[in-house]
């Protein structure tokens, strides 16, 4: 039976095998544009990471619908600056290195008279990360360029570089309401666009990087939820603990392996389309006999062979469970 390939799939394949033309960057250069992406991923360029970790509400916190304290912008800024031990940089080029400066920034940008609605979003929280070995200052510069290009015209932002993990990364807090009164709006596929823009900014700094879509790379497992990782790791005040929803997911994966999951069929079909499309492209390039085509065929084949097996997180949990109890599952390997 012939597979019905979607238009979006055709577009992804164009990027993978080098058929897209690319667009000029905001600086008027192709530089990191689409036309360069096939060469980047085929040459093994490291993947950038962009995460929207949450939204902030008004300073001092708000009572949520169920009476729970909503994490405030103030608390988040104190966290990412490690209580002002780390230097922050703002969208207008100012640097903030003490508690007084941070408090002044919060009051200038977020202070409101009276109380804001409990569900009012005041800020967007983003993490931009690069693989281990990337020069931290290049990450800072790449993040600055990305944030200015994406938000700088209409939204204030503040960001901080972290180097306390193997992967240098930047935490950014972007004001939700712009100078024109409009709030940030995200449509489906926006996060991937942000990844591509950040990869382009890193390439502008001379750092080889790419932002290939997860599905195209053969990755079907969801990335870790940031709050879960904090709970599993613990801190000075709290011991490591299992997030309730993660515990329920583990128990369900182990106890109900045969429960119907219709969405998995679409995932497997998608992966078969992508991998099959790559195999057909390899064959076509080799049949052509052209030197450049043969080189590209070898690169695509290397990429195809390096793709991970089609495996969901539930399947990985069950593999770990084969020789140990549910509560002994290696939590660090779940993500």
N, C-alpha and C positions, 0 to 999 in steps of 0.2 A: 504494500500500500504506500502511495506517495505521500510524503509529509507536506502539510500546508504550512509554508514558512511565512511568517508575518512580515509586514513592512519594517517594523522596528528591528526584527532579526536581520533583514537585509542591510539595514543601516549599520548594525553592529559588525556584520561581516565585512562591510566596506572598510570600516576602521581597522579591523583585525588584519586584513590582507593587503591594506595599503591602497584602496581605491578612492578614498575621500581626498578632497582637494585642500582641506584645512582653511582656516580663516585667520585674518591678520589679528594680532593681539591689539590691546588698547594703545600700545606704544608704536603701532604701525608695522610690527614685525611679524613674520610667520612664527619665528622662534619656537614657542611651545604650542602652536596651533594644531588643529586636528591632523594636518598633513604630516606632522612629525610623530604622531603617536604610534603608528604601526612600527616605525623604526625603533622607538623607545622600548615597547614591550617585547619585540622580537629580540632585541639586544639584551634583554634581562634587566631593564630599568626597575629599580625598587619602587614599590607602590606607596603613594602618600596615604595618609589616613585623615579623614575629616569626620568629626562627630558633633551632632547637636545634642548636648548632654542635658538640656532642660531650659526652662524659662524662669526668670526671676520676677518677684513681685515687689511691693513697695518696701522702703527702708524700715527696718525694725520688725518686719514680719507681719503676717495677717492671719486671722483665724479662718481656716478653711471651712468648707460646707459641713464637715463632721466634727468641727472643733479642733482639728489637728493644726499645729503650727506650720505654716507654709514657709519654706526656706526663703530667706530674704536676700536681696542683692547685697546688702551689707555683709551678711554672713559669708556669702560666696566670694566676695572680693577679699575679705580677710583670709579666707581659706587659700585662694590662689596666690595671694602675696605672702602666704605663710606669716600672717599678722605683721605685714610691712617689712619682713626680712628680705623679700625679693623686690627688685625694682620693677615698677609698672610703667608702661608707656601709653599715652592717650592719642586719639585721632588727630589732635592738633599739635602733636610733636612734643608735648610736655612729658617729663619723667617724674615719677612719684616714688619716693623712697622712704617715707615715714608715715606714721599713723595720721598725723595732722593733715598731710597732703591728700591722703586717701579719703579722709572724712570730708575735706573741702570739695573734692571731686564729686563724691556721692551727693552732697547737698546741692551743688551747682547743677548737676545733671538730673537727679531723681527726686529732689525734695518737692513735696506737694502740700498745699494747705488742706487740712482735713484728712479724712480717710478715703483711700481708694477702694473700689469694689474688690471683694475677696478673690475673684478669679481674673483680675486685671493683669495682663502680662506687660511688664515694664522693660524686661531685657531678655535677650537671647544669649545663651551660653554655648560656646563652640570650643572644640579642641582640635588643633591642627598638629599632626605628628609625623615624624620621619623615622625611618629605620635606624637601628644602632650603627654608629660610625659616622653619621652625618654631622658636619660641623655645626655646633649649636648656634653660632652667630649667623650662619647662612639660613638656619631655620627661622631665627628672629626676623631677618631681613625679608625672607620669602613670605612669612606670615604678615608682616607689615604691608608689603606690596599687595598681597591678596586682600587684606581687610580694607585697604584704601580703595582698591579697584571695585570691590563689591559693595561696600557700605559707605565709604568716605564722603560721597557727594551729599548724602541726606541723613546719615545716622552717626551719632557719636559712638566711640568705642574705646575700650581700654584693654590692654593685653599684657600677659606676663610669660616669660620664658621659664620652663622647668627643665632642669638637667639632672634630676634626682633618680631617674630611671635609665635603662639602657637606651630607650628611644627619646631623643630630645623632642619636646613638644611645647606648644603654646596654648594657654587658656585665654580666651577672649570673651568679653562681655559687651554686647552690642545693644544700644538703646533701641527699644522696639518702635517707639514713635519717632518718625523723622522730623526734620525741620519744617516740612510742608504739612505736618499733621497726620500723614499716612503711616500705617503700621506695616511691619514686615509681613510679607505674604509668600508662602511656599507652596508650590504645586508639585505633583508627582514628578520625580526625576530631578528635582532641584539639588538634592544632596550630591548626586553624581556630577552635576554641573560645577558645584563648589569644589569637588575633588579635582576635576580637570583644571579649574582656574588656579587652584593651589599648586598643582603639578607644574603648570605653566610658569607660575611665579618662582618656584624653586629652580626651574631650568634657567630662568633669567638670572639667578644667582650663580649659575655654573654648576648646579647640582643635578645630575641625571636622575629624573623621576618621572613616574607615569601614574595614570589614574584609570586603568582598565576596569570596566564594570565587573562586579563580583561574579555575575552569571557567566560572563565571557571567560573569566579565569577559572571557571568550574567550581567556584566556592558557593555552596548552597546553605551552609550553616550561618545563622545570624551571629553578629558580633556581640560581645559581652555588654550587658547593661552596666554602666559605670557604678551605680549605687550598689549593685550586687558584688562587684569586685572589691569595693571598700569594705563591705560587710564580711566577705570571706577573708580579707587580709587583716582586718582589725586595726586598732590604733592604740595610742597611749591611754585612752579612756575606756575602750571596749575591747573585749576579747573577740577573736574571729568567730563568726557565727554563720549558720546557713540561712540565706534568705528564704522566707516562707514559700514564695512562688516557685523558686528554684527547687526546693525540696519536693513540692507537689509535682513539678515537671519530672523529676527523677523517678519518683514513685510511680507516676503514670506510665512513663516509658518502660519501666521494668515490669509492672503488673498488668499492663494492657497492651502488649506488643501487637496483637492482632486487631486492635480497634481500627475501623476504616478511617482513612485520612485522604479524602479525594484530592486535596490540593497537591499531594505528593506526585500524582500522575502528571500534572502540568509541569512540575519541576523536572521530573525525569525526562519528559518529552522535550522540554526546552534544552536540557543538556545534551540529549541525543542529537537534536538539530544542530547545535553549535559544534559538537565534536565531529558529526558527520559532514558538516559544511567545511570544516577545516581539512578533513581528509580528502574531500573532493577538490578543494583548492590546491592541495599539495600535488595531487595527480595531474590536474590541468597544467600547473606550472612545469612539471617535469616532462609532460608530453610536448610542451612548447619547445623545449630544448634550448631556450635562450639562457645565456650565462647568468644574467641578473635574476631570471625566473628560477633557475636551479638553486641559486643562493638563498632566495627568499623561501623556496620550498623546504630547504634544510632547516631554516630558522623556524618556520611554522611547525614543522614536524617536531623539533625540539620542544617548542612551546606545548604542543598537543601531548607529547609523552610526559611532560612535567605536570600536567593538570591532575589535581587530586581525584581520588575515587569519588563517585557520586554517593555521598553519605550524609545523612541528616544528623542533628545533634542527638535525637532519640536513639538512633542506631549506634552512635558512639557510646552513649550511656550504657546500652545493653551489652556492648562488647566489653566495657570495663566491668560490668556486673557479672560477667561469666565466671570470674574467679574470686569475687569478693562480695561483701554485703553492701546494701544500698548506702549506709552511712560511711562506708570506707572508700567510696568512689573518689578518685583523685579530682578534687574540685578544680585545681589549677589547669587540668586538661579538658575541662568542659567547654572552654572558650577558645 
